[in-house]
Amino acid sequence: MNMQSPIPILRSFDEAKTKAFYLDFLGFDVSFEHRFDTESPLYFGAFKDNCVLHLSEHHGDACPGSTLRIDVDDVDAYCKELNAKGYQNARPGVQEQPWGYREMSIQDPSGNRLVFCTSVSN
């Protein structure tokens, strides 16, 4: 048996704000979009490199306010890249944590928190 990495499902409430955050700001791409019909909520997949997320407007798929830790090669460079975009709803910074990581925490439009991190030993 070959087990794969889990794919978190994050709750979203506003398609335009969610796509602006994940696609335009964070730099993810859409892998798929699904609606049962034109009036149904959106469920879509997003990816950046090896990081895969699913975002759902469906009630019951996920709880808003979840937190994800996402390892990145260089959190300082990613922070600089994001701040250069001038996104009006976030100005992230990096903090060195006593547990050996440099971390950048950003809240998405639905209240989910993404913690991008790089091990200090890297």
DOMIRO-648999 format. One line per 4 residues: number of its first residue (from 1); for each residue x, z, y of C-alpha. Coordinates in steps of 0.02 Angstrom, whole numbers. Each point is the difference from the previous one (the first is absolute). Example, Ala and Ser with C-alpha at 12.3 -4.5 7.8 and 13.67 -1.06 7.14 Angstrom:
REM residues 2
1 = 615 390 -225  69 -33 172
//
This chain:
REM residues 122
1 = 0 0 0  65 -46 174  -81 103 138  1 -71 176
5 = 7 88 168  -171 61 58  -90 -94 138  -79 121 123
9 = -172 -39 71  -22 54 181  -167 16 87  -28 -111 151
13 = -145 -10 121  35 -143 120  64 -166 -67  74 -61 165
17 = 92 163 38  60 18 -180  70 -177 -5  80 19 172
21 = 87 158 -60  57 -54 -173  31 -185 29  49 -19 183
25 = 83 169 29  74 53 -169  35 -179 -56  -96 -2 -164
29 = -77 -160 -70  -170 -21 -83  5 -29 -188  -189 -16 -23
33 = -167 36 83  -164 37 -89  -180 23 55  -150 -3 -116
37 = -90 -102 134  17 -37 186  -82 165 50  102 109 -120
41 = 147 109 49  175 -69 -17  122 47 -138  172 -78 20
45 = 178 12 -62  151 6 113  184 -6 -42  170 9 83
49 = 148 -28 -115  -37 108 -154  -126 113 87  -179 -41 -52
53 = -155 82 77  -186 -28 -19  -116 36 147  -185 25 -25
57 = -151 15 114  -105 50 -152  -66 178 5  67 97 -148
61 = 155 -105 -32  115 120 91  -1 148 119  56 -25 179
65 = 147 109 50  112 -37 -149  189 5 15  124 -121 -79
69 = 189 11 -8  83 -171 2  188 -14 -27  85 -129 111
73 = 182 -54 8  24 46 184  -139 99 84  93 -1 167
77 = 7 -190 4  -184 -13 -51  -48 124 137  95 -103 129
81 = -85 -159 -62  -173 78 12  26 74 173  61 -169 64
85 = -174 -69 -38  -81 112 131  -149 46 -109  -116 98 115
89 = -55 130 -128  169 59 -69  174 37 63  84 65 -158
93 = 160 99 -6  117 54 -138  37 179 -48  134 65 -116
97 = -78 120 -124  88 148 -83  -43 -72 -172  121 -145 24
101 = -107 -139 74  -20 -87 167  -186 -27 23  -118 -96 113
105 = -184 51 -9  -136 -117 64  -188 22 -9  -106 -154 -33
109 = -166 -34 90  -98 86 -140  101 161 4  115 -35 -148
113 = 180 53 26  145 -109 -55  169 86 -10  140 -128 -7
117 = 159 83 -59  183 -29 -40  109 119 -99  144 67 104
121 = 112 -25 -153  -32 -190 6
//
